[in-house]
Amino acid sequence: MSKNIMLTLCITALLYSCTATKSSSDFSNEIFVDVEQSVELPLQRGRIIPLETSDSSLLYDIVSIDQVKDKYFIRSRNKILTFDTEGNYLYNISGIGQGNKEYVNLSSFFIKNEELCIYDFNQGRVLVFAPSGRYLRTEKAVKNSDVECVPQLIRPYGKNKYIAKNSFNGTPGYVTPALSLLDEKYTITRTLEGHSLNTGFLLFDFMNCDDNGGFITYWEALSDTIYTVVNDSMVQPKYFVNFGEYAIPAVERLNKDVYDLIDYVNKPENKKLATLIRYVYEEENYLYFVFSCEDSVRLALYNKETHNTTTYILPAEVNGGKYRLASFLKVDKDKVIMALEDCENIENNQSLFIINKKELYEKSRFK
């Protein structure tokens, strides 16, 4: 786990921390994860799609996946690549540069009304493309002059608004709210109370919300707390993930910032710890997330009705052979998408593993 965590935290994500933490006793929604009682992920019941590897389509890691009809739009660090549903590479969306149709810093990528939106934090604008890759327009992302915040990461939130993780202000004595609400013109209309930033580092996958803004989950690096937004005004803890003896000891969290925790979990004697909860999705009856433990990535499925959790791992013969799970998860309407790394040839692009949700429910320890 040590190498995987360090690579994930240093390459695919920047980190940030909050001003306060809660103990597990403060939570009514506590998720118990029994790391030792895991279920094999039923690869045979899903579909593995290798993503074409070429000089033009090289992926470092998968940050996000969005689908429009028969195309997958995959973000890999600072670029967006397009593949068809068979894994064939099609084209890139825009590229790095100073031109009118280019971006300097791909801070966020999302799809709104079947249009592809690239938020360039450096230039303070959103580039909009058609699914064909054709440039459509540029929209300015402006801040509210009455609010000393600048949106750094943006996600659609409901139909006519957005939610953003703010850029850390850094001014001594100034408290930077973690999240803000934006209108359709990307103007901050409100900063959310209850959570603030101590550093300017962040995870690019920091939040998920459904199409109507109903279920919203917000998480942090090396934190076992999952947050939500209440009444469009407050960020509050909602779930605490209890890994038992595999959790980072509470005493170690007391006087350690996120950088110290990275050093701590990367020590050889701490490789068994369960950490790095990411890609949290909440639905009516289930909560999904991935986490790292003992040199592997695992999928957790929490049943909100029974309050039981199933942890999925790759079958032993697969985990020791061709594939290993990457730290990525996409929960769609009726399916779950994960990423598989090719252990036999690390130069190959990752493959997509797609499985129907019902197959996971059937395989779960607690139906």
C-alpha positions as CSV (number, residue, x, y, z in Angstrom):
1,M,0.0,0.0,0.0
2,S,2.8,2.4,0.7
3,K,3.9,3.0,-2.8
4,N,0.3,3.1,-4.1
5,I,-0.8,5.6,-1.6
6,M,2.2,7.9,-2.1
7,L,1.8,7.8,-5.9
8,T,-1.9,8.4,-5.7
9,L,-1.6,11.3,-3.3
10,C,1.4,12.9,-5.0
11,I,0.4,12.4,-8.7
12,T,-3.3,12.1,-9.2
13,A,-4.4,14.4,-6.3
14,L,-3.4,17.3,-4.3
15,L,-4.4,17.2,-0.7
16,Y,-6.3,19.5,1.7
17,S,-7.4,19.3,5.3
18,C,-10.3,20.7,7.4
19,T,-10.4,22.6,10.6
20,A,-12.1,20.0,12.8
21,T,-12.7,16.3,13.1
22,K,-15.2,14.2,15.0
23,S,-14.9,11.0,16.8
24,S,-17.0,7.9,15.8
25,S,-19.2,8.4,18.9
26,D,-20.5,11.7,17.4
27,F,-22.1,9.9,14.4
28,S,-25.5,8.2,14.2
29,N,-24.5,6.8,10.8
30,E,-21.5,4.7,11.5
31,I,-20.3,2.3,8.7
32,F,-18.5,-0.7,10.0
33,V,-16.1,-2.3,7.5
34,D,-14.7,-5.7,8.3
35,V,-11.6,-5.8,6.1
36,E,-10.9,-9.5,6.8
37,Q,-14.4,-10.6,5.6
38,S,-14.2,-9.7,1.9
39,V,-16.1,-11.1,-1.1
40,E,-14.6,-11.7,-4.4
41,L,-15.6,-9.3,-7.1
42,P,-17.5,-11.3,-9.7
43,L,-15.5,-10.5,-12.8
44,Q,-17.2,-13.2,-14.7
45,R,-20.6,-11.5,-14.3
46,G,-19.3,-8.2,-15.7
47,R,-17.5,-7.0,-18.8
48,I,-13.8,-6.1,-19.1
49,I,-13.1,-3.4,-21.8
50,P,-9.4,-2.9,-22.6
51,L,-8.8,0.8,-23.5
52,E,-6.7,1.1,-26.7
53,T,-3.1,2.0,-26.0
54,S,-1.3,4.2,-28.6
55,D,1.0,7.2,-28.6
56,S,-2.1,9.4,-28.8
57,S,-4.2,7.7,-26.2
58,L,-1.8,7.1,-23.3
59,L,-3.6,7.2,-19.9
60,Y,-1.7,7.8,-16.7
61,D,-4.6,7.1,-14.4
62,I,-8.4,7.7,-14.6
63,V,-9.7,10.6,-12.7
64,S,-13.3,10.6,-14.1
65,I,-15.5,9.0,-16.7
66,D,-18.5,10.5,-18.4
67,Q,-20.6,8.9,-21.1
68,V,-22.7,10.5,-23.9
69,K,-24.4,7.9,-26.0
70,D,-21.7,5.6,-27.4
71,K,-18.7,7.5,-26.2
72,Y,-16.7,7.5,-23.0
73,F,-15.0,10.8,-22.1
74,I,-12.1,9.9,-19.7
75,R,-10.1,12.5,-17.8
76,S,-6.5,11.4,-17.2
77,R,-4.7,14.2,-15.2
78,N,-4.5,17.2,-17.6
79,K,-6.3,15.8,-20.6
80,I,-9.6,14.4,-21.9
81,L,-9.5,11.4,-24.1
82,T,-12.5,9.9,-26.0
83,F,-13.1,6.2,-26.5
84,D,-16.0,4.3,-27.9
85,T,-17.8,1.7,-25.8
86,E,-15.6,-1.0,-27.2
87,G,-12.5,0.7,-25.9
88,N,-11.3,2.1,-29.3
89,Y,-9.5,5.5,-29.1
90,L,-11.3,8.3,-31.0
91,Y,-9.8,11.7,-30.2
92,N,-8.7,14.2,-27.5
93,I,-10.9,17.1,-26.4
94,S,-8.9,20.3,-26.8
95,G,-5.3,20.5,-25.3
96,I,-2.9,22.5,-23.3
97,G,-2.0,25.9,-24.7
98,Q,-2.8,29.6,-24.7
99,G,-5.2,29.5,-27.7
100,N,-8.9,30.4,-27.5
101,K,-9.9,26.7,-27.6
102,E,-7.1,25.5,-25.3
103,Y,-6.6,25.4,-21.5
104,V,-3.7,26.0,-19.3
105,N,-4.9,24.1,-16.2
106,L,-7.7,21.5,-16.6
107,S,-9.1,22.1,-13.1
108,S,-12.5,20.4,-13.6
109,F,-14.3,18.5,-16.3
110,F,-18.0,17.8,-16.4
111,I,-20.9,17.3,-18.7
112,K,-24.0,19.6,-18.7
113,N,-26.9,19.1,-21.1
114,E,-24.7,16.7,-23.2
115,E,-22.0,19.4,-23.6
116,L,-18.5,18.9,-22.5
117,C,-17.2,21.6,-20.1
118,I,-13.6,22.2,-19.2
119,Y,-12.9,24.6,-16.3
120,D,-9.5,26.3,-16.7
121,F,-8.7,27.7,-13.2
122,N,-5.7,29.6,-14.4
123,Q,-7.6,31.5,-17.0
124,G,-10.9,31.7,-15.1
125,R,-13.1,30.3,-17.9
126,V,-15.1,27.3,-19.0
127,L,-14.5,25.9,-22.5
128,V,-17.5,24.2,-24.0
129,F,-17.4,21.4,-26.6
130,A,-19.8,19.2,-28.4
131,P,-19.4,15.4,-27.9
132,S,-17.9,15.3,-31.4
133,G,-15.0,17.4,-30.1
134,R,-16.1,20.5,-31.9
135,Y,-15.5,23.7,-30.0
136,L,-18.7,25.6,-29.2
137,R,-18.0,28.6,-26.9
138,T,-16.1,30.0,-24.0
139,E,-17.9,31.0,-20.8
140,K,-16.3,33.3,-18.2
141,A,-16.1,32.0,-14.6
142,V,-16.4,35.1,-12.5
143,K,-16.3,35.4,-8.7
144,N,-18.8,37.5,-6.7
145,S,-17.0,40.7,-5.7
146,D,-18.6,40.5,-2.3
147,V,-17.0,37.1,-1.5
148,E,-13.3,36.6,-1.1
149,C,-13.3,33.2,-2.7
150,V,-12.4,31.8,-6.1
151,P,-13.9,28.5,-7.3
152,Q,-11.1,26.0,-8.0
153,L,-13.1,22.8,-8.7
154,I,-16.6,22.9,-10.1
155,R,-19.4,20.3,-10.2
156,P,-23.0,20.6,-11.6
157,Y,-25.4,20.7,-8.7
158,G,-29.0,20.4,-9.7
159,K,-30.3,21.9,-12.9
160,N,-29.3,25.6,-12.8
161,K,-26.4,25.8,-10.3
162,Y,-23.0,24.5,-9.5
163,I,-21.1,23.6,-6.3
164,A,-17.4,24.4,-6.0
165,K,-14.4,23.7,-3.8
166,N,-12.8,27.1,-3.2
167,S,-9.2,28.1,-3.8
168,F,-7.4,28.4,-0.5
169,N,-7.0,32.1,0.3
170,G,-3.9,31.8,2.4
171,T,-4.1,35.2,4.0
172,P,-3.1,35.0,7.7
173,G,-6.3,35.1,9.8
174,Y,-8.6,34.6,6.9
175,V,-10.9,31.6,7.1
176,T,-11.5,30.1,3.6
177,P,-14.9,28.3,3.4
178,A,-14.4,24.9,1.8
179,L,-17.4,25.0,-0.6
180,S,-19.5,27.6,-2.4
181,L,-22.7,27.6,-4.5
182,L,-22.5,29.1,-8.0
183,D,-25.3,30.3,-10.3
184,E,-25.6,29.4,-14.0
185,K,-23.0,32.1,-14.8
186,Y,-20.4,30.5,-12.4
187,T,-20.8,33.4,-10.0
188,I,-20.5,32.6,-6.3
189,T,-23.9,33.2,-4.6
190,R,-23.1,31.7,-1.2
191,T,-20.3,30.2,0.7
192,L,-21.3,27.2,2.9
193,E,-20.7,27.2,6.6
194,G,-19.4,24.4,8.7
195,H,-16.2,23.5,7.0
196,S,-13.1,25.5,6.1
197,L,-9.7,25.0,4.5
198,N,-6.2,25.0,6.1
199,T,-4.2,24.4,3.0
200,G,-4.5,24.9,-0.8
201,F,-4.2,21.2,-1.6
202,L,-7.1,19.1,-2.8
203,L,-8.3,15.9,-4.2
204,F,-9.6,16.3,-7.8
205,D,-12.3,13.7,-6.9
206,F,-13.7,15.6,-3.9
207,M,-17.4,15.3,-4.4
208,N,-20.4,13.5,-6.1
209,C,-24.0,14.6,-6.3
210,D,-26.9,13.2,-8.2
211,D,-28.6,14.9,-11.1
212,N,-31.1,16.7,-8.8
213,G,-28.6,17.7,-6.1
214,G,-30.4,15.4,-3.7
215,F,-27.6,13.1,-2.5
216,I,-24.3,14.8,-2.2
217,T,-21.1,13.4,-0.7
218,Y,-17.9,15.2,0.0
219,W,-14.7,13.5,1.2
220,E,-11.1,14.3,2.1
221,A,-7.8,12.6,1.8
222,L,-7.0,10.1,4.6
223,S,-10.2,11.0,6.4
224,D,-12.7,8.4,7.5
225,T,-15.5,10.9,7.6
226,I,-18.0,11.4,4.7
227,Y,-19.7,14.8,4.6
228,T,-22.9,16.2,3.0
229,V,-24.5,19.5,2.3
230,V,-27.6,20.5,4.3
231,N,-30.2,23.0,3.1
232,D,-27.7,24.5,0.6
233,S,-26.1,26.3,3.5
234,M,-24.0,24.0,5.7
235,V,-21.4,21.2,5.3
236,Q,-21.9,18.5,7.9
237,P,-20.5,15.1,8.6
238,K,-22.9,12.3,7.7
239,Y,-21.1,9.0,7.8
240,F,-18.1,7.7,9.8
241,V,-16.3,4.7,8.3
242,N,-15.1,2.5,11.1
243,F,-12.3,0.2,9.9
244,G,-11.7,-1.2,13.4
245,E,-8.1,-2.3,14.0
246,Y,-7.3,-1.4,10.4
247,A,-8.1,2.3,11.0
248,I,-5.5,5.0,11.5
249,P,-5.3,5.2,15.3
250,A,-7.1,8.3,16.7
251,V,-4.1,9.2,18.8
252,E,-2.0,9.5,15.5
253,R,-4.6,11.9,14.1
254,L,-4.4,14.3,17.0
255,N,-1.2,16.2,16.2
256,K,-0.6,15.2,12.6
257,D,-1.6,17.2,9.6
258,V,-2.2,15.4,6.3
259,Y,1.5,15.4,5.3
260,D,2.4,13.8,8.6
261,L,-0.3,11.2,8.0
262,I,1.1,10.4,4.6
263,D,4.4,9.7,6.2
264,Y,2.8,7.6,8.9
265,V,0.7,5.3,6.6
266,N,3.6,4.8,4.2
267,K,5.8,3.2,6.9
268,P,6.2,-0.6,6.3
269,E,4.7,-1.5,9.6
270,N,1.5,0.4,8.7
271,K,0.9,-1.0,5.3
272,K,-2.2,-3.0,6.5
273,L,-4.1,0.2,7.4
274,A,-7.3,0.9,5.5
275,T,-7.1,4.5,4.1
276,L,-7.9,6.8,1.3
277,I,-11.6,6.6,1.0
278,R,-12.5,8.0,-2.4
279,Y,-15.3,8.2,-5.1
280,V,-18.2,8.1,-2.7
281,Y,-21.6,7.7,-4.2
282,E,-24.9,7.7,-2.3
283,E,-28.3,6.4,-3.5
284,E,-31.6,5.7,-1.9
285,N,-30.6,2.3,-0.5
286,Y,-26.8,2.1,-0.9
287,L,-23.5,3.9,-0.4
288,Y,-20.5,3.0,-2.5
289,F,-16.8,4.0,-2.1
290,V,-13.3,2.6,-2.7
291,F,-10.4,2.5,-0.3
292,S,-6.8,1.2,-0.1
293,C,-5.7,-1.6,2.2
294,E,-2.7,-4.0,2.2
295,D,-1.4,-3.1,-1.2
296,S,-4.8,-3.4,-2.8
297,V,-7.8,-1.3,-3.7
298,R,-11.2,-2.5,-2.5
299,L,-14.8,-1.6,-3.2
300,A,-17.3,-1.1,-0.3
301,L,-21.0,-1.4,-0.6
302,Y,-23.0,-0.2,2.4
303,N,-26.7,-1.2,2.7
304,K,-28.5,1.7,4.3
305,E,-31.5,-0.4,5.3
306,T,-29.6,-3.3,7.0
307,H,-26.6,-1.1,8.0
308,N,-24.3,-3.8,6.8
309,T,-21.2,-3.4,4.5
310,T,-19.8,-5.8,1.9
311,T,-16.2,-5.3,0.9
312,Y,-15.2,-6.6,-2.6
313,I,-11.7,-7.6,-3.7
314,L,-10.3,-9.2,-6.9
315,P,-10.2,-13.0,-6.9
316,A,-6.8,-14.2,-5.7
317,E,-5.9,-15.8,-9.0
318,V,-6.6,-12.4,-10.7
319,N,-5.1,-10.2,-8.1
320,G,-1.8,-12.2,-8.3
321,G,-1.9,-12.3,-12.1
322,K,-3.0,-10.1,-14.9
323,Y,-5.1,-7.4,-13.1
324,R,-5.2,-5.2,-10.0
325,L,-7.9,-2.7,-9.1
326,A,-7.1,1.0,-9.5
327,S,-8.4,3.7,-7.2
328,F,-11.4,4.7,-9.3
329,L,-15.2,4.2,-9.2
330,K,-18.1,5.4,-11.3
331,V,-21.6,4.5,-10.2
332,D,-24.1,5.1,-13.0
333,K,-27.9,4.5,-13.3
334,D,-27.8,0.8,-13.5
335,K,-24.1,-0.1,-13.5
336,V,-20.8,0.3,-11.7
337,I,-17.5,1.1,-13.5
338,M,-14.1,0.4,-12.1
339,A,-10.6,0.5,-13.5
340,L,-8.2,-2.5,-13.8
341,E,-4.4,-2.0,-14.1
342,D,-2.5,-4.5,-16.3
343,C,0.1,-6.1,-14.1
344,E,1.6,-8.1,-17.0
345,N,2.3,-4.9,-19.0
346,I,2.3,-1.7,-17.0
347,E,2.7,0.3,-20.3
348,N,-0.9,-0.7,-21.3
349,N,-3.8,1.6,-20.6
350,Q,-6.1,0.6,-17.8
351,S,-9.1,-1.5,-18.7
352,L,-12.7,-0.8,-17.6
353,F,-14.6,-3.3,-15.6
354,I,-18.4,-2.8,-15.9
355,I,-20.9,-4.7,-13.9
356,N,-24.6,-4.4,-13.3
357,K,-25.5,-3.2,-9.8
358,K,-27.8,-6.2,-9.3
359,E,-24.9,-8.6,-9.7
360,L,-23.1,-6.8,-6.8
361,Y,-26.3,-7.0,-4.7
362,E,-26.6,-10.7,-5.4
363,K,-23.0,-11.3,-4.4
364,S,-23.1,-9.2,-1.3
365,R,-22.7,-10.7,2.2
366,F,-25.8,-9.0,3.5
367,K,-28.6,-8.7,0.9
